[in-house]
Amino acid sequence: MGTTSGVFITGSTGYIGSRLVPLLLNRGHRVKALLRPQSSARRPVGCIAVPGDALQGDRYRDAVQGCDTFIHLVGVSHPSPAKAQQFRDLDGPAAMQAFRVAQETGVRHFIYLSVAHPAPVMRDYIEVRTRCEAVLRDTGLNATIVRPWYVLGPGHRWPYGLIPFYRVAELFPATRDGAVRLGLVTIGQMLQTLVRCVENPCEGIRILEPKDIRARADLV
């Protein structure tokens, strides 16, 4: 286990965040979680609740002071092509607020949940996330950009049926790159990877594609 640290997390009540916070707490990290008033009842047990809005960085800025790591998991739930405007209204602006606050408070390591790309679908979602990645690179923050494509787990099981097709696609040069780049990862692999990133911060920019997520999870 790496050195314990202070962690600020947005999106703590979501699919990944609600599972990640208990893991970090169990490993001795001090966790502050940004929570909207309507989500306060879902506060992960043991963390420090920070009332606020991901779109209003000045409201939670003081709470980030003293934190070593900022994990940004905020995003539109159940993303689909029909939610393009929501991606622009929430995902992009919330990330920009998070980057600014992390810079102003001297966060040592920023972890940003992005998405694997390029891909033939979800173009608006990918456009917003890749734009955020570009801005994050320009901030000068030490940052890990995590790029899953689809996370398998409870309630997210339908793509399991695609695994045989992925394996076949990886056999042929014409489809291998796409199959690897858009590979599936499990919720367990994502959580293990994020914990490992917290405990092993990078210098500069670190990119983790699906194959890297699976490999890092195997090391925990």
Secondary structure, DSSP 8 states (H G I E B T S, - for coil): -----EEEEESTTSTTHHHHHHHHHHTT-EEEEEE-GGGGGG--TTSEEEE--TT-HHHHHHHHTT-SEEEE----SS--GGGHHHIIIIIHHHHHHHHHHHHHHT-SEEEEE----S-SS-HHHHHHHHHHHHHHHHHT--EEEE--SEEEBTTB-GGGGGHHHHHHHTTSHHHHHHHHHT-EEEHHHHHHHHHHHHHS--SSEEEE-HHHHHHHHHH-
